[in-house]
Amino acid sequence: MFEEFSPAKLLGSRCHECEVFFDIESVFYCPQFTVKYRGVPGAGLHIAKNKFGDHTLLSWNWPTLARQWLPTIDHPSDKATSEFLVTAPAKYQVVANGLLQEELDLGDGLGMTPWKRSVPIASWLNNIGAAQFAARHFGTAAGVALQTWAFPRDRDNGIFTFEEPTRPAIEFFTSHIGPYPYEKLADVQVAVMGGAMEHASAIFFGERGVTNRPAFGLLAHEISQQWFGDSVTEKDWNDAWLSEGFATYFASLASEFHAGPRCFCRRHAAFAHQHPRHGTFFFSALSSLFSASLR
Ligand SMILES: [Zn+2]
């Protein structure tokens, strides 16, 4: 039985109704909480039109925005399993980390999509995307189920950009690093954001990067971070350079494996040209990160 413990404000000033329930019986053993809240997150979870003018929803938690919409310990060292049960208009498809469970038709034009994460992940790696997608399952590589989620009018571009690089990258990393750590790998096109984000088992790619050419370097970088950055996680944000450094190096190794040694040399000559004084990789996003308050 759950008893009301105290109201709490979890989504800042834009939260309209938040409640926390505390299981008194279990306080001395394994405390359990039920947190009920509603509102419009100021950050972390975005409702945005894509480049075709269609409504979409996406999360983008990096580095410390999960706390804006998820009641969680928002720190890279604290990992947990979880499940999202997402209710949305039935015309939208929902993608997230983990494994898709049975989808339900709730009637009245609504559907419920459950995605379950059985492998613990850090808070910022949790993600959801909802849109009208052209979703494709394109088989397996090294036993890993592969998926592409592109906007319908970018369906063919999604195949070009994602599918050709994903298969050899997965095969390379599983043979050189170890077994793939998650339930599946989905490459997902999202609105508004640029670049890409290595969310565990559901990588988000900015919509403008989905073209009629394979993006091998970008895909290899993000896929390598399933191992370095997602599975092997920095203890604190000061160590983020390790996951980016490993990803940069392993993406170059995968490019060498895929396209020959000249490709490796070209990539690193380009890095040296960008930062000739120190020959190191510069990660601009961290400059603001170090001043962020973490709890
Ligand atoms: Zn990266």
Residues whose N, C-alpha, C, O or C-beta is under 5 A from the ligand:
A	BS01	ZN	E244 A247
